[in-house]
Structures are given as C-alpha cells and as structure tokens.
Amino acid sequence: MKSNITFYHLCQLEPRLRHLETVAKSIKAGKKFCASEVWYGPGGIKSQMRQLVGYEGCYSKNEILCSDEAYDVAYQHLWSLLPNCRHRGNCAF
C-alpha cells in the first residue's frame, strides 16, 4: 500500500525532522566513512529520528507522527540522503 504521508508533511507536524534532514545532507564521506555508524551509532540519526516519529520512542501526542507509516517515510527519506559507505569490509553496525 502506497503511503499518503510525505516527509515534507511530517516536517510540517514536527519541524525538528528538517534539522535531521539538514544533518544528513551535510555529511561528507571520507575514505573510511560508514553510513551505518552515522545512522545506528550512539546519538546517530536513527536514535534522534525515533524520538520524533514511530510508535516506539516517539514523544509526540500526534497520531500521525507516532505511526509506523511516519517512521517508514522518515527512515527511508533520511537514510537515502546519506553517502554510501567507503570503508573496506562489512559495517560494524
């Protein structure tokens, strides 16, 4: 089923998502860059996002923001903005 929620709609409901988008867009990948570390690591983008959207950890009282659909939309959008890993071997995360 296609989602009717867009990332930009979520940003209207929760402007702090726009900050995470800016952070993801601003990341420059060096020779040993690991997207998974930036995403999953302590204080990473995913942990910050989970406080704003999704059923687990969402601090909002808004039903749309705390839905699985909002989580999926935000996750896909923000992850897609990260540069690809450039390190050798598998990701540590």
Wavefront OBJ file of the C-alpha trace (Angstrom):
o trace
v 0.000 0.000 0.000
v 1.379 3.411 -1.016
v 1.825 5.908 1.782
v -0.114 9.160 1.694
v 2.298 10.740 4.147
v 5.285 12.587 2.755
v 8.435 13.592 4.574
v 7.525 17.217 3.983
v 4.121 16.696 5.603
v 5.882 15.164 8.604
v 8.155 18.211 8.785
v 5.107 20.459 8.994
v 3.958 18.446 12.004
v 7.448 18.090 13.514
v 9.923 20.771 12.342
v 12.863 19.050 14.089
v 12.807 16.480 11.286
v 14.025 19.246 8.974
v 17.133 19.557 11.173
v 17.854 15.838 10.779
v 17.448 16.235 7.029
v 19.981 19.077 7.066
v 22.388 16.961 9.118
v 22.085 14.003 6.727
v 22.584 16.233 3.673
v 25.651 17.911 5.183
v 27.639 14.742 5.847
v 30.795 14.459 3.790
v 32.138 10.950 3.258
v 35.829 10.480 3.871
v 37.855 7.411 2.823
v 36.664 5.323 5.794
v 33.115 6.699 6.030
v 30.454 4.324 7.357
v 26.826 5.324 6.784
v 25.683 2.690 9.268
v 27.795 4.238 12.015
v 26.256 7.671 11.375
v 22.789 6.103 11.310
v 22.929 3.448 14.047
v 25.771 4.690 16.255
v 25.259 6.300 19.668
v 23.434 9.591 19.165
v 23.042 8.710 15.499
v 20.382 9.981 13.167
v 18.120 6.983 13.740
v 18.016 7.436 17.522
v 17.179 11.116 17.090
v 14.518 10.322 14.499
v 12.876 7.696 16.744
v 12.126 10.364 19.328
v 10.143 12.279 16.713
v 8.309 9.595 14.718
v 7.127 5.995 15.047
v 5.321 4.048 17.719
v 8.441 3.225 19.744
v 10.064 6.154 21.494
v 8.023 8.918 19.849
v 7.413 11.754 22.312
v 4.619 13.380 20.309
v 0.917 13.150 21.068
v 0.190 13.339 17.318
v -1.205 10.060 15.934
v 0.323 10.591 12.503
v 3.819 11.207 13.861
v 3.673 8.179 16.145
v 2.607 5.793 13.380
v 4.567 3.037 11.656
v 3.915 4.810 8.375
v 5.563 8.034 9.595
v 8.555 6.035 10.824
v 8.942 4.289 7.475
v 8.673 7.516 5.484
v 11.173 9.372 7.669
v 13.566 6.405 7.781
v 13.612 5.937 4.005
v 13.997 9.641 3.289
v 16.770 10.344 5.794
v 18.718 7.154 5.052
v 18.621 7.914 1.310
v 20.412 11.215 1.937
v 23.496 9.610 3.478
v 26.545 8.952 1.325
v 27.405 5.305 0.674
v 29.934 3.562 2.901
v 33.513 3.879 1.701
v 35.321 1.616 4.142
v 36.683 -1.847 3.453
v 34.821 -4.874 4.736
v 31.435 -5.100 6.384
v 29.865 -2.425 8.521
v 30.404 -2.787 12.259
v 26.757 -1.935 12.965
l 1 2 3 4 5 6 7 8 9 10 11 12 13 14 15 16 17 18 19 20 21 22 23 24 25 26 27 28 29 30 31 32 33 34 35 36 37 38 39 40 41 42 43 44 45 46 47 48 49 50 51 52 53 54 55 56 57 58 59 60 61 62 63 64 65 66 67 68 69 70 71 72 73 74 75 76 77 78 79 80 81 82 83 84 85 86 87 88 89 90 91 92 93
